[in-house]
C-alpha cells in the first residue's frame, strides 16, 4: 500500500470511529440500565433505553459535535442495523412453531395481518398521516415492536423522526400493557387457561421484553406460552418485509413510467437463513448466547444512532395523531386480538 493510499485509508477509518464510539458509549449505558432489575421488570429493554439516551444527547451535546461523528452514526444506523436483524435469527428455532401448534400460528397470522391493515387504513384515511408513518407504527404494533420498526425503515426509506415516533408508540403502549394484561387475567380466567392467556399475550403485545414481563406476572406456564407465541410473530418479520418491499415498488414507478423491479431486502432473507441454521443446534449454546448478546449490542447501537439524529422539534411537528392511531391499534390488539384468540381456540379445540 502506498503512503498516499495508507493516509486515505486512515482518514476513511477515522471518519467512522467517533460516531461509532459515541453510539457504543450510549449502548453501554443502555445495557447497564437494562440490567437493573426494576428497569427490566418494567419492560424497558436495552433497545428502548438506547434510543432514549440517544435522543437526550442528540438534542443537547450532539449538535456541537455532529460533523466529526456523522459518518459513524450513519454507519450504525444503516449497516449495523441490518447485521443486527440478521443475527436476530439466533434467538429463534423453527421447533418453536410446533410448540404453539396450528392454532397459535393462525392466531398470530390473523392478529398481525389485521393490525397492519387497520394501521394502513386508519393512518392515511382517518388520521391523515403519511404512508411511511402509518407503515412504521403498524409494523411496531403488529410484529415485534422497536425491532420491527427498525427493520421496516430501510425497506420504506423513512425519515429518522418518523422512526422515532413509531418507536415511542411501542414504548408507551407496550409499557401500559405490562401492567394491564396481568390485571385483566382474573377477569378473563373463565375463558382463558394460563397457557392460552400466554398465547394471547404473545400474539398481541409489542416488545419481547414486555411480553416476558407480563407473562412472568401471571404464571410460568403463561410466560412460556407468551414467549413462544411472540417468537413466532418475530419469525413473520421476514415474509412481512418481503411483501412490504413488493408493495413499496408497486407504489414507486420508475422514470419511464413503468413499475420498477421488486428489491427483496437481503437482510430479511439472511434472517430466515440464520433461524434455519439455528434450528439444527449446530453451535454450542454458549456460542449462541454470545451471538445473541452481540446482536443486542448491534441493535442498541443502531437505536442509539437513531436517537442521536432525531430532533425533538420533529417529534412535536408530528403532533398527537400518531399517538391516537397507536392507541386505536392498542385497543384493537386487546379487544380484537382477544376475540381472535378465543374464536380460534374454540374452532380448533
N, C-alpha and C positions, 0 to 999 in steps of 0.2 A: 504494500500500500504506500503510495507517495505521500510526502509531507502534507501537500495540499489536501489530498483525499482524507488523510488522517484528521486534519483540522476540521474539515467539513463534517466528518463522522462525529467528532467530539461535540461540535456545535449542534448537530442533529440530536444526539443523545441528551445533551444538556437542555435542549428545548422541551423535553418531556419530564425531566427529573423534578423540577419544583412543583408542578401541578400534581404529579403522581405522589410526591412526598406529602403534600398538603392533604390529598384525598386519603392517604394511608394513615396520617395522624388522626383525622376525623374518624376513620374506620376503627382505629384502636380505641378511641374514646367511646364509640358506639358499642363495640364488643364488650368493653368493660361495663358500660351501663346496662347492657342487655343481660349480663351475668348476675346482676343484683337480684336476689330472689323477689323482692317486692315489685321491681320493674318487670321482670319476666312473668310474674304471676298476674300482672295487669295486662299481659298480652303484647307488650311493646318489645318487638324484636330488634336485633341489631340493624336491620334494614330501615325500620321506621326511625330509629334514633339517628342513623347516619344522615338521612335527608333533613331531619330537624336541625341537627348540629350544623350541617352544611348550609342551611338557609340562614342560620344566625350569623355565621361567619361571612356568608355570601352577601349579606346586607349590611355588614359593618366593616370588616377588615379587607375583604377580598377586592372591593372596587379600587383600592390603592395598590394592589399587587397583581392584578389580573393579567397584565401584559407579560409578566415573567412566568405565570402559571397556566396560561390559557392552553398551551399545547398539550400538557399532561392531563389537564382536566377534561379536555375534549377526547383524548385517547381513552381515559377511564370511562367516560360516558358512552362511548361507542364500542370500542373493541373489547374492553374488559367486561362490559355488559353482555356481549354476545358469547364470550367464553364462559361467563357465569351461567348463562342459560343452558349451554351445552352440558356443563358439569352438574347442573341440577338433576340430570338423569341418574346420577349416582344415589339419589335419595329414593329411587323408585325401583320396583321389580314388578314384572307382569304377573307374578304369583298373587300380588295384592288384589288383582281383579277377581280371582277365584274366591278370595276371602269375603268379598261383599256380595257375590252371586249376581245372577242376571238382574234381579230386582234393583240392586244397588247401581248397576250400570245404567239401567233405564231411568232411574230417578235422577242420576247425575246428568244424563244427556238431556232430559226434558227440562230440568231446572236451569242448566246452563243455556240452552238454546232459547228458552222462553225469556229469561232475564236479559239476554243480549238483544233479542228482537224488540223487547219493550224499551230498552235503552235507546236503540236506534230510532224508534218511532217517537218516543217522548222527547228525546233530546232535540230533534230538529223540528218536529211538527207542533209540539206543545210549548216547550221552553225556549225555542228559537236559538239553540246552541249550534255551534259549527259541528261538522261531521266528525272531526278529529276528537274533540272533547267528548262527544257522545260515545264514540267507539272506546276511548280510553276508560271512561267511567264504567261503561258496560263490561269491558274486559275485567276490570278490577273487581266488580261486583259478582260477575258470573263465574269466574275461574279461580284465581288464586291471589287476589289482592295486588300488592305492590309489584310482585314478580311478574304478574300478567301484564300490568300497566307498562313496566319496563320492556318486556318482550314485544309488546304491541307497538311501542314508539318507533323503532326502526322500520317497521313494516308500513306504517302510515305516515312516517316522517313528520311527527308532530313537534310543536314548539315545547321548550323546556317548561314554560309556565303552565301549559295545558297538562303536561305530565304530572306536575306537582299538584295541581288542583285535583286530578284524579286520585293520586296517592293520598291526599288529605281526606277525601271522602272515605277511603278504605280505613284510614286510621280512626276517624270519628265514629263511623257506624260499626266498625268491627269492634272497637272498644266498648261501645254500648252493648253489643251482642254478647260480649264476655259475661256480663252481669245479668243480662235479660234472659238468656236461654236457661241457665240453671234455675232462675226464679220461676220460669214458666213450667218447668218439669213437673212439680207437684200437681199443677192444674191439668196437665196433659197425660199424666201417668196412666190414666184409664185406657187411653188409646195407644200409647207407646210403651214398649218394654225398654229397659236400659240400652239394649243393642240397637233397636230401631230408632230410638231417640238419638243415639250416637250417629247413625246414618243421616238423620235429619240435620244434626249439627254440621256434619262434614259436607253435606250437599248444599248448604245454604249460607254458611259463614264465610267471611272474606279470606283472612290470612291463616296459614298453617299454625302459627304460634297462638292465634286467637282460638282456633279450634281445639288445640291441646288444652288451653286454659279452661275453656268452657266444659269440655268433656271431663277433665280431671275433677271439676267441682261437683260432678254427679256421681259416677261410679267408674271403676276401672274398665268394666265392660263397655260402658258408654264411650269412654276415652279411646279405647282400642278401635271400636267401630267407627268413631268420628274421624280418627286419623286415616284409616284405610279408605273411607269414602272420600276424604279430602284429597288423598294422594291420587285416587282415580281421576278426580277433577283436574289435578295438575297434569296428568298424562294427556288429557284432552287439549292441553295448550298447543301442542304441535299441530294437530289437524286443524284447530281453530285458526292458527296463524296462516296456514296454507290457504284455507278458504278465504280468509280476510285479504290475503295478498292478491288472490284472484279477483276479489271484489274491487280492491283499490285500482287494479289495472283496468277493469271494466269502466271505472269512472274517470280514468286518466287517458284520454285519446292522445295518440301520437301526433307529431307535427303534420303528417299527411292527412290527418283526419280519421285514420283507421285506429282501431283499438290496439294498444301496444301489447307485446307479449307478456305473459304472466311470469313474474320473477318469484320463484319459490324461495322463502327465507331459509338459507342453508343451515343456519344455526338451529332451526326447528327440526330439520331432518336429523342433524347430528345429535340433538337432544334425544330423539327416539332411538337412534343407534346406541347411544350410551346406556339408555334404560334397558334395551335388549341385552347388551353386553353384561350389565349388572345383574340381570335376571339369572345368568348362569353361575353366579357366585364364583368367578374365576380368581378374584382378588381376595386376599385376606381381609377380614373385617377391619383390622387396624388401618390398612391402606385406604379402604373405602371411607372410613371415618376422617382420615386426613384430607381426602379429596373433597368431602362434604364441607370440612372446615375451610379449605381453600376456596370453595365455591361461595361460602358465606362471605369471606373476605372480599372476593372479586365483586359480588353483587353489592356489598356495602360500599365499596369504593365507587361503584357506578352511581349509587344513590347519593353519596356524598358529593360527587361531581355535579349531579343533577341539582342538588340543593344550592351549591355554590353559584350556579348560573341562573337561579330563579330569584327574581326580584319581587319584593312584597307588593310593589305598585302593580305588577302584572296580576297578582292574585286578587287585589282589590278591584281591578278592572273587570275580572271575571264575574264579580257580583255573587248574588245568592242563588242564581238559577242552577248552577251545577250542584250545589248542596241540596236544593229542593228535589232535583231529579234523582240524586243518590238516595234521598230519603224515601222517595216513592219506590225505588228498586229495593231498598231495605225492607219496606213493608211487604212488597211482593215476595221477597225471599222468605219472610216469616210466615205469611198467610198462604200465598200461592205455593211456596215450597213445601209447607206443611201439608197442604191438600194433596199435592203430587205424591208425597211420601205415603200418606195414608191410603190413597187410591191404588198405588202400585203394590203396596204390601197386601192390600185386600184382594186385588185381582190375581196376584201370583202366590198367594198363601198355599 
